[in-house]
Amino acid sequence: MIGDLNNLELCREVVDYQFDEVYQLAADISGAGYIFTGNNDAAIMRNSSLCNLNILEACRQVQVDRIYFSSSACIYPEYNQ
């Protein structure tokens, strides 16, 4: 499937199968020119959070027992990467 995980209905479609576990690796990432300017921080945070919350809610609704979440290095300041 191709789609935007900011859409809860799409997330429901994605996990509407019998999965034992889901690996949530998606995030709002648009390249260094978008991320590192500081002008888009709120949008990036909102979109990535919404992706995660929508997947979690969809998994809760269909009773997926195990969810793996992995963060990217982009969440950390450059000196911590």
N, C-alpha and C positions, 0 to 999 in steps of 0.2 A: 504494500500500500504506500502511496505517496500522499502526504497531507500535512496539515499544520496541527501540532499537538496542543495549541492554544484553543482548539475547538473540542469541547468535551464530547460532543456526539461522535467525532472521529475517533477519539480515544476509546469510547465504548465499542465502536466497531472493531478497532484494533485488538482489543482484549476479549472480544466476544467469542472466544473459543475455549476449549478446556486446556488451559495452561497450568502447569504445576508451579511455575515461577516466571517472573518477568524481569528483564534486565533493562533498566531505564538509563540510557546513555545520552539522550537527546538534550540539546540546549540551544539557546539563541546565540549563534556565533556567525558573524558576518565579515570577518577579516579584521586585521589589525587597524586598518584605516577607519573602521567604524567603532571598534572597541576601545582603542587607546586614546581617543580624542578627549574623553571625559564628557562629551556632549550627549552621549546616548546611554549613560549608566542606568538611569531610571527605567528606560525602555527595555534594556537588556535584562535587568533584574526582574522586572515584571514578567516579561515573556518567558524567561527560563523558569521562574517560580510557577507560572501558570501551567507550563508543560508538565512539570513535576506533580503539581496538585491534581491536574486533570488525569494523569496516568494513575496516580494513587487512588483517586475517587472511582475511576472506572474499574480498577482492580478490586477495590472494596466491594463494589456493586456485584461483581461476578465471583467474588470470594476466592481470589488468587491468594494463596497462603504465603508465598515468598516473593519479595521484591528486592532486587539488587539496585542500588543507586551508586553511581560513581561521579564524582565531581571532576572538572577539568582544572588544569593549572591556571586558567584564566580567572578563577575566583580569588586567587591569591595575589598580593602585590608582587611586583617584579622581583624585589629582593628576597622573597620567600620561594620563588619558583625554582 
